[in-house]
Amino acid sequence: MTEITLDSRGSDILADVEQLLWIDGRATEASTGEWRDVRNPARRGEVIGRVPAAGVEDVDRAVAAARRAFPDWRSAHFTGRAKALLAIADDIEAEAEKFAQLTALDTGNALRSQARPEVTTLVSLFRYFAGVAGEAKGVTLPAGDQQLQYTRREPLGVVACILPWNSPLMIAAFKVPAALAAGNTVILKAADDAPLTIQYLAQVCQRHVPAGVVNSLTGRGSVIGNALSTHPGVDKVSFTGSTEVGRGVAAQASERLAHLSLELGGKNPSIVFPDAVEDEGILDGLMLSSRFARQGQSCTAGSRLFLHED
C-alpha cells in the first residue's frame, strides 16, 4: 500500500509514488513482473512514480475475484451498500487535498479550477448513490386477484470501468458508486498516463467493501483494456475515451453481446446571443466551456464558437 503525504508546507504531493494493483482486496504486483513509469505532464521527463504493467493473467485474477465477491455483495441489504459508500465518501473528503494534489501532479490539471472540484464531485456522487441505493426496485402490476405480475431489477454482475487520463476521478465518480449501489462488483482500468489517483481511490475503497468488490488494474490499454472487453466473465464494459478506441471496445464487447456504455469524443459549439454580451461572466463562461483548465482535452470542450451576427 502507498502512503500519500504532503510536504512540510501542506502543499505539493511528494513525488516517487509507487502503487500496486488491487485484486481480491490485496495490493499485488503484476504477474508480468514489469513496471511502468508515471511521468509528470507539466514537467517533461520528470518521473513521479511507477505502477505495475498488468497482463492478461492479472485480468483473469481480477475477474475471478469480482465474480467470487458478486453473490454476497448483490444479496447484501441495500443499507449495507449505502453505508459503505458513505464511509468511502467520508474518507475521500478527509483526504481531499491529498487527492487533489495527486490529481494535479498525475494529470497536469489546474489545482484550483479542476483538481479540487473533481474531488468534490467524487465525494458528492458517492453520497448521492448511497442515497439512491434502495431505489433500484421494480413495480407490481394490477393484473387482478388471480395472478401476481411484478418486475425486479437485478445487478448485472462484473462491471469493467475503463477510464481516461483527463479527469480520472470525476469519470470514476460517474461509474463506480452507481455500479456498487446497484450490487455490482467493479474492475477499474486506470489510464496508462494517469493511474495514481485511481489506484489510491481503490486503496481507500478496500477499507469499506469486502475483498473483490473493487479491483483496479494498471497497464497498457491495448493489453488489459482488450482483455476486459473480450472476457466472458465481464458482464458490462463502461468506457470513456477517444472515439477511435471506443469503436474497438464496442466491436469487442458487442461480439459477445455484453452490456456496453460509451462516452467518446465530442464536437461541441458555444453559442453566444446578443443579450449574453451584457453578462459580465460571459468571458469566464466561454473560458470554462473550452475546458482551458484541462488543456482543452475533454469530450465536452467547446471546440466551436458560434456568434450571432449582431
C-alpha positions as CSV (number, residue, x, y, z in Angstrom):
1,M,0.0,0.0,0.0
2,T,1.1,3.6,-0.6
3,E,1.0,6.4,1.9
4,I,0.4,9.7,0.1
5,T,1.8,12.6,2.1
6,L,2.0,16.4,1.6
7,D,5.2,18.3,2.1
8,S,6.0,20.4,5.1
9,R,4.1,23.4,3.7
10,G,0.9,21.4,3.4
11,S,1.0,21.5,-0.4
12,D,2.6,19.5,-3.2
13,I,2.4,15.8,-3.1
14,L,5.8,14.2,-2.6
15,A,6.9,12.5,-5.8
16,D,8.2,9.0,-6.1
17,V,4.8,7.4,-5.6
18,E,4.6,3.6,-6.1
19,Q,1.2,2.0,-6.5
20,L,0.3,-1.7,-6.8
21,L,-2.6,-3.5,-8.4
22,W,-5.7,-4.1,-6.2
23,I,-7.1,-7.7,-6.7
24,D,-9.3,-9.5,-4.3
25,G,-8.7,-7.0,-1.5
26,R,-4.9,-7.2,-1.7
27,A,-2.2,-5.0,-3.1
28,T,-0.2,-7.0,-5.5
29,E,2.4,-6.8,-8.3
30,A,1.6,-7.7,-11.8
31,S,2.1,-11.3,-12.9
32,T,4.3,-10.0,-15.7
33,G,6.8,-8.6,-13.2
34,E,7.0,-5.5,-15.3
35,W,6.6,-1.8,-14.2
36,R,5.7,1.4,-16.0
37,D,7.0,4.9,-15.1
38,V,4.4,7.6,-14.5
39,R,5.6,11.0,-15.7
40,N,4.6,14.5,-14.7
41,P,3.0,16.1,-17.8
42,A,3.7,19.6,-16.5
43,R,7.5,18.9,-16.3
44,R,8.6,17.0,-19.3
45,G,10.7,13.9,-18.4
46,E,10.1,14.0,-14.7
47,V,9.2,10.6,-13.3
48,I,6.7,10.9,-10.3
49,G,6.1,7.3,-9.6
50,R,5.6,3.8,-11.1
51,V,2.8,1.2,-11.4
52,P,2.7,-2.4,-12.4
53,A,2.3,-3.3,-16.1
54,A,-0.6,-5.8,-15.7
55,G,-1.1,-8.6,-18.2
56,V,-3.9,-10.9,-19.3
57,E,-3.3,-13.2,-16.3
58,D,-3.9,-10.3,-14.0
59,V,-7.2,-9.6,-15.8
60,D,-8.2,-13.2,-15.2
61,R,-7.3,-12.9,-11.5
62,A,-9.4,-9.7,-11.1
63,V,-12.4,-11.1,-12.9
64,A,-12.3,-14.2,-10.8
65,A,-12.1,-12.2,-7.6
66,A,-15.0,-9.9,-8.7
67,R,-17.1,-13.0,-9.6
68,R,-16.5,-14.6,-6.3
69,A,-17.5,-11.4,-4.4
70,F,-20.6,-10.8,-6.5
71,P,-23.1,-13.1,-4.9
72,D,-22.7,-11.8,-1.4
73,W,-22.5,-8.2,-2.5
74,R,-25.6,-8.4,-4.6
75,S,-27.6,-10.1,-1.8
76,A,-26.5,-7.6,0.9
77,H,-29.2,-5.4,2.2
78,F,-29.1,-2.1,0.3
79,T,-28.5,-0.2,3.6
80,G,-25.2,-2.1,3.9
81,R,-24.1,-1.0,0.5
82,A,-25.2,2.6,1.2
83,K,-23.2,2.6,4.5
84,A,-20.1,1.5,2.6
85,L,-20.5,4.2,0.0
86,L,-21.0,6.9,2.7
87,A,-17.9,5.7,4.5
88,I,-15.8,5.9,1.3
89,A,-17.1,9.4,0.7
90,D,-16.1,10.4,4.3
91,D,-12.6,9.1,3.8
92,I,-12.1,10.8,0.5
93,E,-13.3,14.1,1.9
94,A,-10.9,13.7,4.9
95,E,-8.1,13.3,2.4
96,A,-9.5,15.7,-0.2
97,E,-6.3,17.8,-0.5
98,K,-4.2,14.8,-1.0
99,F,-6.4,13.5,-3.8
100,A,-6.4,17.0,-5.4
101,Q,-2.7,17.4,-5.2
102,L,-2.1,14.0,-6.6
103,T,-4.6,14.6,-9.4
104,A,-2.8,17.8,-10.4
105,L,0.5,16.0,-10.4
106,D,-0.8,13.0,-12.3
107,T,-2.8,14.8,-15.0
108,G,-1.4,18.3,-15.2
109,N,-4.9,19.7,-14.5
110,A,-5.1,23.1,-12.7
111,L,-5.4,22.6,-9.0
112,R,-7.9,25.3,-8.1
113,S,-10.2,25.1,-11.1
114,Q,-10.1,21.4,-11.9
115,A,-8.4,19.0,-9.5
116,R,-10.2,20.2,-6.3
117,P,-13.6,20.4,-7.9
118,E,-13.1,17.0,-9.3
119,V,-12.5,15.6,-5.8
120,T,-15.6,17.4,-4.6
121,T,-17.6,15.7,-7.4
122,L,-16.3,12.3,-6.4
123,V,-17.4,12.8,-2.8
124,S,-20.8,14.1,-3.8
125,L,-21.6,11.2,-6.1
126,F,-20.6,8.6,-3.6
127,R,-23.0,10.2,-1.2
128,Y,-25.7,10.6,-3.9
129,F,-25.6,7.0,-4.9
130,A,-25.6,5.9,-1.3
131,G,-28.9,7.7,-1.0
132,V,-30.5,6.0,-4.0
133,A,-29.2,2.5,-3.3
134,G,-32.6,1.5,-2.2
135,E,-34.3,2.9,-5.3
136,A,-33.2,0.1,-7.7
137,K,-36.6,-1.6,-7.5
138,G,-39.3,-2.9,-9.7
139,V,-43.1,-2.5,-9.9
140,T,-46.2,-4.6,-9.2
141,L,-48.8,-4.6,-11.9
142,P,-52.6,-4.6,-11.3
143,A,-53.3,-7.9,-13.0
144,G,-56.3,-9.0,-11.0
145,D,-56.7,-11.3,-8.0
146,Q,-55.8,-14.5,-9.8
147,Q,-52.2,-13.7,-10.6
148,L,-49.2,-11.7,-9.5
149,Q,-47.2,-9.8,-12.0
150,Y,-44.1,-7.9,-11.0
151,T,-40.7,-6.7,-12.2
152,R,-37.5,-7.0,-10.3
153,R,-34.3,-5.0,-11.1
154,E,-31.1,-7.0,-10.6
155,P,-27.4,-6.1,-10.8
156,L,-25.6,-7.2,-14.0
157,G,-22.6,-8.7,-12.3
158,V,-19.0,-7.7,-13.0
159,V,-18.6,-4.2,-14.5
160,A,-15.3,-3.1,-16.1
161,C,-14.7,0.6,-15.9
162,I,-12.1,1.9,-18.4
163,L,-11.1,5.4,-17.5
164,P,-9.4,8.3,-19.3
165,W,-6.5,10.4,-18.2
166,N,-8.0,13.9,-18.4
167,S,-10.5,13.6,-15.5
168,P,-9.9,10.2,-13.9
169,L,-11.6,10.8,-10.5
170,M,-14.6,12.6,-12.0
171,I,-15.2,9.8,-14.5
172,A,-14.7,7.2,-11.8
173,A,-17.4,9.1,-9.8
174,F,-19.8,8.6,-12.7
175,K,-19.2,4.9,-12.9
176,V,-18.1,3.3,-9.6
177,P,-20.6,4.3,-6.9
178,A,-23.6,3.7,-9.3
179,A,-22.4,0.2,-10.0
180,L,-21.7,-0.6,-6.4
181,A,-25.0,0.8,-5.2
182,A,-26.9,-1.5,-7.6
183,G,-25.0,-4.5,-6.3
184,N,-22.4,-5.0,-9.0
185,T,-18.7,-5.6,-8.4
186,V,-16.1,-3.5,-10.2
187,I,-12.8,-3.7,-12.0
188,L,-11.2,-0.3,-12.7
189,K,-8.7,0.1,-15.5
190,A,-6.8,3.3,-14.8
191,A,-5.5,5.4,-17.7
192,D,-1.9,4.5,-18.5
193,D,-0.9,8.2,-18.4
194,A,-2.6,9.0,-15.1
195,P,-3.1,5.9,-12.9
196,L,-2.0,7.2,-9.5
197,T,-5.3,8.8,-8.2
198,I,-7.4,5.8,-9.4
199,Q,-5.1,3.4,-7.5
200,Y,-5.3,5.5,-4.4
201,L,-9.1,5.6,-4.7
202,A,-9.2,1.8,-5.0
203,Q,-7.0,1.6,-1.9
204,V,-9.5,3.8,0.1
205,C,-12.4,1.6,-1.1
206,Q,-10.7,-1.6,0.3
207,R,-11.3,-0.2,3.8
208,H,-15.1,-0.4,3.5
209,V,-16.1,-3.1,0.9
210,P,-15.5,-6.9,1.0
211,A,-12.5,-8.3,-0.9
212,G,-13.0,-8.5,-4.6
213,V,-15.8,-5.9,-4.8
214,V,-13.5,-3.2,-6.1
215,N,-10.4,-4.3,-8.1
216,S,-8.1,-2.0,-10.0
217,L,-5.5,-2.6,-12.7
218,T,-2.8,-0.5,-14.4
219,G,-1.0,-1.1,-17.7
220,R,-1.5,-0.8,-21.4
221,G,-5.0,-0.4,-22.7
222,S,-4.1,-2.5,-25.7
223,V,-3.4,-5.4,-23.4
224,I,-5.7,-5.2,-20.3
225,G,-8.4,-3.0,-21.9
226,N,-8.8,-5.5,-24.7
227,A,-8.7,-8.4,-22.3
228,L,-11.5,-6.8,-20.2
229,S,-13.6,-6.1,-23.3
230,T,-13.4,-9.7,-24.5
231,H,-13.5,-11.5,-21.2
232,P,-16.6,-13.7,-20.8
233,G,-16.7,-13.0,-17.1
234,V,-17.2,-9.3,-17.6
235,D,-20.9,-8.5,-17.8
236,K,-20.7,-4.8,-18.7
237,V,-17.9,-2.6,-20.1
238,S,-18.2,1.1,-19.4
239,F,-15.6,3.1,-21.4
240,T,-14.7,6.7,-21.5
241,G,-12.1,7.8,-24.0
242,S,-11.4,8.6,-27.6
243,T,-13.9,7.8,-30.4
244,E,-11.3,5.7,-32.2
245,V,-10.6,3.4,-29.2
246,G,-14.3,3.4,-28.4
247,R,-15.1,1.8,-31.7
248,G,-12.7,-1.0,-30.9
249,V,-14.1,-1.6,-27.4
250,A,-17.7,-1.6,-28.9
251,A,-16.8,-4.1,-31.5
252,Q,-15.1,-6.4,-28.9
253,A,-17.9,-6.2,-26.3
254,S,-20.8,-6.4,-28.7
255,E,-19.3,-9.5,-30.3
256,R,-20.3,-11.4,-27.2
257,L,-23.4,-9.3,-26.6
258,A,-22.1,-7.7,-23.4
259,H,-23.7,-4.7,-21.9
260,L,-21.9,-1.5,-23.0
261,S,-21.8,2.2,-22.4
262,L,-19.5,4.6,-24.2
263,E,-18.6,8.3,-23.6
264,L,-16.5,9.3,-26.5
265,G,-15.2,12.5,-28.3
266,G,-17.4,15.5,-29.0
267,K,-17.5,18.5,-31.3
268,N,-19.3,21.0,-29.1
269,P,-20.4,24.6,-30.0
270,S,-20.6,27.5,-27.6
271,I,-23.4,29.7,-28.9
272,V,-23.4,33.4,-28.0
273,F,-26.5,35.6,-28.5
274,P,-26.6,39.4,-28.3
275,D,-28.2,39.5,-24.8
276,A,-25.3,37.5,-23.4
277,V,-22.9,40.3,-24.1
278,E,-24.5,42.2,-21.1
279,D,-23.5,39.3,-18.8
280,E,-20.3,40.1,-17.0
281,G,-19.5,36.4,-16.7
282,I,-19.6,35.7,-20.5
283,L,-15.9,35.5,-20.9
284,D,-15.4,33.4,-17.9
285,G,-18.2,31.1,-19.1
286,L,-16.6,30.7,-22.6
287,M,-13.2,30.0,-21.0
288,L,-14.9,27.4,-18.8
289,S,-16.6,25.7,-21.7
290,S,-13.4,25.5,-23.6
291,R,-12.0,23.3,-20.7
292,F,-8.9,25.5,-20.7
293,A,-8.0,24.2,-17.2
294,R,-7.9,20.7,-18.7
295,Q,-5.7,21.8,-21.6
296,G,-8.8,21.8,-23.8
297,Q,-8.8,18.0,-23.8
298,S,-12.3,16.9,-22.9
299,C,-15.2,15.3,-24.6
300,T,-17.3,18.3,-23.5
301,A,-14.8,21.0,-24.5
302,G,-16.3,23.9,-26.5
303,S,-14.4,23.4,-29.7
304,R,-16.5,25.7,-31.9
305,L,-17.7,29.3,-31.3
306,F,-21.0,30.5,-32.9
307,L,-21.6,34.2,-32.6
308,H,-24.9,35.9,-33.6
309,E,-24.3,38.3,-36.5
310,D,-25.4,41.2,-34.2
